[in-house]
Amino acid sequence: MIEPLCLLVALGLFGFSALAVVRAPTLPLVFLSVGATELGHWFAMGALGLAIVAPRESPAGVSATALAVLSAGLLLTPAIRAALAAPRIRRELDAAFGTDRAIFRLRDLFRPHVSHRPVCERLMIEGPGGPLGIDLYAARTPTAAPLVVIAHGGGWMAGSSHELAGWNRWLAARGYAVAAVDYRLVPNGVWPDQRDDLLAAIDFLRADPARFGIDPDRVVLLGRSAGGQIASAIAAG
């Protein structure tokens, strides 16, 4: 009885893991693919656990083990791709910012990005479509810090600047000033509203660099999920 159950779970894991390497064909599967790509290394541990405990006394058990191992490999591909890209990105950041900062380490995948400093300051400015919120994490460095402007995820319809606050603190603790922006969401905000909000936040911060401790000539956009699309579109435009 347990072997068919293990096979059923392994089949589900395999279907889920495929979303780490194959474009999701429908919107509900897009949201599942976010979990497969951004949290795949955690799910891979579960898949490997299933491969270890699954009985292998019948074809069903052997198949479950093989599918679980294959699922773990697929779920780890995003982390592997990031590790391969990290040296090139680090060289480009070092060339642009003139500093030496680690941007990706495999051991950090299984450690929460938590830091109790620096403290986040909530700013409210007048944006193109009304009040615009910014969570600013000061770098607390003796010199002006590079500014990382964060566009949060959420499928263009959800999310906020409070997303992944631990990650923002992690960046700030390593010498970056971080500004997470509450851009307008659909359906009330349609492109290019999101672009205009991000650019308004950047203009506001660059207008008074001494106050915010930033270098106005060293600004980078960073986005997660939908925010990655927005950041890329702004950079390309």
One Martini backbone bead per residue (centre of mass of N, CA, C, O) as a GRO file, in nm:
protein
  237
    1MET     BB    1   0.056   0.063  -0.020
    2ILE     BB    2   0.303   0.261   0.008
    3GLU     BB    3   0.412   0.257  -0.284
    4PRO     BB    4   0.176   0.398  -0.435
    5LEU     BB    5   0.194   0.653  -0.262
    6CYS     BB    6   0.484   0.731  -0.339
    7LEU     BB    7   0.423   0.752  -0.641
    8LEU     BB    8   0.215   0.978  -0.622
    9VAL     BB    9   0.402   1.185  -0.491
   10ALA     BB   10   0.624   1.176  -0.712
   11LEU     BB   11   0.444   1.275  -0.940
   12GLY     BB   12   0.381   1.550  -0.815
   13LEU     BB   13   0.675   1.644  -0.792
   14PHE     BB   14   0.741   1.628  -1.091
   15GLY     BB   15   0.533   1.832  -1.192
   16PHE     BB   16   0.641   2.062  -1.019
   17SER     BB   17   0.946   2.058  -1.112
   18ALA     BB   18   0.895   2.129  -1.415
   19LEU     BB   19   0.846   2.443  -1.347
   20ALA     BB   20   1.166   2.504  -1.332
   21VAL     BB   21   1.198   2.450  -1.677
   22VAL     BB   22   0.897   2.519  -1.757
   23ARG     BB   23   0.660   2.687  -1.898
   24ALA     BB   24   0.375   2.810  -1.789
   25PRO     BB   25   0.048   2.778  -1.936
   26THR     BB   26  -0.086   2.898  -1.671
   27LEU     BB   27  -0.162   3.100  -1.412
   28PRO     BB   28  -0.167   2.898  -1.176
   29LEU     BB   29   0.117   2.777  -1.261
   30VAL     BB   30   0.282   3.029  -1.215
   31PHE     BB   31   0.262   3.024  -0.904
   32LEU     BB   32   0.398   2.748  -0.878
   33SER     BB   33   0.668   2.828  -1.018
   34VAL     BB   34   0.767   3.011  -0.795
   35GLY     BB   35   0.815   2.782  -0.593
   36ALA     BB   36   1.007   2.607  -0.775
   37THR     BB   37   1.231   2.841  -0.804
   38GLU     BB   38   1.254   2.988  -0.508
   39LEU     BB   39   1.200   2.690  -0.332
   40GLY     BB   40   1.336   2.431  -0.456
   41HIS     BB   41   1.557   2.349  -0.245
   42TRP     BB   42   1.348   2.256  -0.035
   43PHE     BB   43   1.190   2.049  -0.205
   44ALA     BB   44   1.439   1.874  -0.266
   45MET     BB   45   1.465   1.759   0.019
   46GLY     BB   46   1.195   1.607   0.008
   47ALA     BB   47   1.262   1.432  -0.237
   48LEU     BB   48   1.508   1.291  -0.108
   49GLY     BB   49   1.352   1.173   0.129
   50LEU     BB   50   1.170   0.994  -0.044
   51ALA     BB   51   1.402   0.830  -0.176
   52ILE     BB   52   1.493   0.703   0.098
   53VAL     BB   53   1.203   0.582   0.212
   54ALA     BB   54   1.132   0.433  -0.027
   55PRO     BB   55   1.034   0.150  -0.132
   56ARG     BB   56   1.215  -0.133  -0.331
   57GLU     BB   57   1.004  -0.406  -0.387
   58SER     BB   58   0.890  -0.257  -0.645
   59PRO     BB   59   0.818  -0.083  -0.924
   60ALA     BB   60   0.683   0.151  -0.769
   61GLY     BB   61   0.922   0.214  -0.579
   62VAL     BB   62   1.137   0.264  -0.795
   63SER     BB   63   0.986   0.490  -0.940
   64ALA     BB   64   0.967   0.682  -0.701
   65THR     BB   65   1.270   0.719  -0.662
   66ALA     BB   66   1.340   0.826  -0.944
   67LEU     BB   67   1.144   1.070  -0.940
   68ALA     BB   68   1.261   1.207  -0.690
   69VAL     BB   69   1.546   1.255  -0.797
   70LEU     BB   70   1.460   1.415  -1.048
   71SER     BB   71   1.313   1.639  -0.895
   72ALA     BB   72   1.555   1.743  -0.737
   73GLY     BB   73   1.718   1.830  -0.985
   74LEU     BB   74   1.511   2.036  -1.096
   75LEU     BB   75   1.488   2.212  -0.828
   76LEU     BB   76   1.811   2.291  -0.846
   77THR     BB   77   1.854   2.462  -1.109
   78PRO     BB   78   1.827   2.758  -1.012
   79ALA     BB   79   2.076   2.748  -0.822
   80ILE     BB   80   2.279   2.668  -1.038
   81ARG     BB   81   2.239   2.910  -1.226
   82ALA     BB   82   2.316   3.120  -1.013
   83ALA     BB   83   2.603   3.016  -0.959
   84LEU     BB   84   2.703   3.057  -1.256
   85ALA     BB   85   2.628   3.376  -1.268
   86ALA     BB   86   2.770   3.518  -1.025
   87PRO     BB   87   3.059   3.593  -1.125
   88ARG     BB   88   2.970   3.788  -1.348
   89ILE     BB   89   2.797   3.979  -1.173
   90ARG     BB   90   3.020   4.055  -0.978
   91ARG     BB   91   3.206   4.189  -1.183
   92GLU     BB   92   3.001   4.406  -1.271
   93LEU     BB   93   2.959   4.533  -0.989
   94ASP     BB   94   3.256   4.603  -0.934
   95ALA     BB   95   3.284   4.789  -1.183
   96ALA     BB   96   3.049   4.987  -1.097
   97PHE     BB   97   3.118   5.013  -0.760
   98GLY     BB   98   3.414   4.940  -0.650
   99THR     BB   99   3.358   4.655  -0.512
  100ASP     BB  100   3.342   4.369  -0.268
  101ARG     BB  101   3.059   4.156  -0.319
  102ALA     BB  102   2.856   3.920  -0.216
  103ILE     BB  103   2.566   3.768  -0.400
  104PHE     BB  104   2.635   3.443  -0.392
  105ARG     BB  105   2.555   3.159  -0.178
  106LEU     BB  106   2.480   2.840  -0.120
  107ARG     BB  107   2.462   2.854   0.200
  108ASP     BB  108   2.220   3.076   0.193
  109LEU     BB  109   1.969   2.903   0.110
  110PHE     BB  110   1.949   2.777   0.432
  111ARG     BB  111   1.939   3.084   0.519
  112PRO     BB  112   1.816   3.343   0.663
  113HIS     BB  113   1.761   3.688   0.574
  114VAL     BB  114   1.877   3.810   0.873
  115SER     BB  115   1.855   4.143   1.017
  116HIS     BB  116   1.852   4.396   1.280
  117ARG     BB  117   2.014   4.548   1.063
  118PRO     BB  118   1.892   4.800   0.957
  119VAL     BB  119   1.666   5.039   0.984
  120CYS     BB  120   1.353   5.113   0.882
  121GLU     BB  121   1.230   5.373   0.667
  122ARG     BB  122   0.934   5.552   0.626
  123LEU     BB  123   0.820   5.680   0.315
  124MET     BB  124   0.630   5.968   0.190
  125ILE     BB  125   0.525   6.049  -0.135
  126GLU     BB  126   0.462   6.226  -0.432
  127GLY     BB  127   0.322   6.079  -0.688
  128PRO     BB  128   0.175   6.042  -0.996
  129GLY     BB  129  -0.088   5.880  -0.829
  130GLY     BB  130   0.017   5.963  -0.546
  131PRO     BB  131   0.089   5.817  -0.280
  132LEU     BB  132   0.431   5.700  -0.195
  133GLY     BB  133   0.597   5.417  -0.085
  134ILE     BB  134   0.905   5.383   0.122
  135ASP     BB  135   1.158   5.152   0.203
  136LEU     BB  136   1.440   5.246   0.402
  137TYR     BB  137   1.781   5.118   0.397
  138ALA     BB  138   2.049   5.194   0.562
  139ALA     BB  139   2.397   5.137   0.542
  140ARG     BB  140   2.599   5.271   0.746
  141THR     BB  141   2.826   5.430   0.602
  142PRO     BB  142   3.088   5.659   0.564
  143THR     BB  143   2.986   5.640   0.277
  144ALA     BB  144   2.842   5.650  -0.007
  145ALA     BB  145   2.586   5.446  -0.122
  146PRO     BB  146   2.458   5.223  -0.295
  147LEU     BB  147   2.151   5.186  -0.481
  148VAL     BB  148   1.869   4.975  -0.414
  149VAL     BB  149   1.586   4.912  -0.615
  150ILE     BB  150   1.274   4.772  -0.523
  151ALA     BB  151   1.068   4.531  -0.692
  152HIS     BB  152   0.807   4.367  -0.623
  153GLY     BB  153   0.602   4.113  -0.606
  154GLY     BB  154   0.262   3.973  -0.737
  155GLY     BB  155   0.154   3.981  -1.042
  156TRP     BB  156   0.074   4.306  -1.038
  157MET     BB  157  -0.172   4.257  -0.791
  158ALA     BB  158   0.046   4.235  -0.558
  159GLY     BB  159   0.200   4.340  -0.284
  160SER     BB  160   0.500   4.487  -0.120
  161SER     BB  161   0.761   4.654   0.040
  162HIS     BB  162   0.764   4.425   0.280
  163GLU     BB  163   0.893   4.231   0.114
  164LEU     BB  164   1.170   4.082   0.211
  165ALA     BB  165   1.312   4.232   0.457
  166GLY     BB  166   1.555   4.051   0.519
  167TRP     BB  167   1.695   4.095   0.246
  168ASN     BB  168   1.727   4.404   0.271
  169ARG     BB  169   1.904   4.391   0.526
  170TRP     BB  170   2.127   4.221   0.406
  171LEU     BB  171   2.216   4.433   0.201
  172ALA     BB  172   2.259   4.674   0.397
  173ALA     BB  173   2.478   4.524   0.577
  174ARG     BB  174   2.668   4.524   0.288
  175GLY     BB  175   2.649   4.850   0.174
  176TYR     BB  176   2.349   4.899   0.097
  177ALA     BB  177   2.106   5.089  -0.020
  178VAL     BB  178   1.745   5.045   0.037
  179ALA     BB  179   1.453   5.065  -0.191
  180ALA     BB  180   1.118   4.998  -0.131
  181VAL     BB  181   0.840   4.995  -0.358
  182ASP     BB  182   0.494   5.115  -0.391
  183TYR     BB  183   0.349   5.029  -0.650
  184ARG     BB  184   0.114   5.012  -0.874
  185LEU     BB  185  -0.179   4.817  -0.916
  186VAL     BB  186  -0.369   4.595  -1.047
  187PRO     BB  187  -0.622   4.772  -1.210
  188ASN     BB  188  -0.543   5.074  -1.137
  189GLY     BB  189  -0.256   4.998  -1.251
  190VAL     BB  190  -0.098   5.077  -1.557
  191TRP     BB  191   0.102   5.063  -1.798
  192PRO     BB  192   0.347   5.298  -1.676
  193ASP     BB  193   0.299   5.330  -1.364
  194GLN     BB  194   0.528   5.162  -1.243
  195ARG     BB  195   0.758   5.315  -1.368
  196ASP     BB  196   0.688   5.598  -1.255
  197ASP     BB  197   0.719   5.522  -0.957
  198LEU     BB  198   1.014   5.434  -0.958
  199LEU     BB  199   1.128   5.701  -1.078
  200ALA     BB  200   1.022   5.886  -0.853
  201ALA     BB  201   1.186   5.755  -0.625
  202ILE     BB  202   1.463   5.805  -0.745
  203ASP     BB  203   1.445   6.113  -0.770
  204PHE     BB  204   1.402   6.169  -0.471
  205LEU     BB  205   1.669   6.043  -0.364
  206ARG     BB  206   1.871   6.198  -0.561
  207ALA     BB  207   1.798   6.496  -0.457
  208ASP     BB  208   1.908   6.382  -0.144
  209PRO     BB  209   2.186   6.218  -0.074
  210ALA     BB  210   2.279   6.311   0.210
  211ARG     BB  211   2.028   6.223   0.370
  212PHE     BB  212   2.051   5.902   0.254
  213GLY     BB  213   2.347   5.802   0.188
  214ILE     BB  214   2.395   5.835  -0.131
  215ASP     BB  215   2.481   5.747  -0.462
  216PRO     BB  216   2.346   5.890  -0.750
  217ASP     BB  217   2.550   5.715  -0.959
  218ARG     BB  218   2.458   5.438  -0.785
  219VAL     BB  219   2.210   5.257  -0.950
  220VAL     BB  220   1.986   4.978  -0.888
  221LEU     BB  221   1.773   4.733  -1.016
  222LEU     BB  222   1.541   4.517  -0.826
  223GLY     BB  223   1.358   4.212  -0.899
  224ARG     BB  224   1.065   4.017  -0.819
  225SER     BB  225   0.923   3.877  -1.054
  226ALA     BB  226   0.736   4.123  -1.148
  227GLY     BB  227   0.973   4.313  -1.069
  228GLY     BB  228   1.164   4.204  -1.289
  229GLN     BB  229   1.001   4.309  -1.527
  230ILE     BB  230   1.005   4.606  -1.448
  231ALA     BB  231   1.310   4.649  -1.428
  232SER     BB  232   1.373   4.562  -1.720
  233ALA     BB  233   1.192   4.771  -1.865
  234ILE     BB  234   1.335   5.019  -1.755
  235ALA     BB  235   1.622   4.954  -1.854
  236ALA     BB  236   1.537   4.926  -2.162
  237GLY     BB  237   1.406   5.232  -2.173
   0.00000   0.00000   0.00000
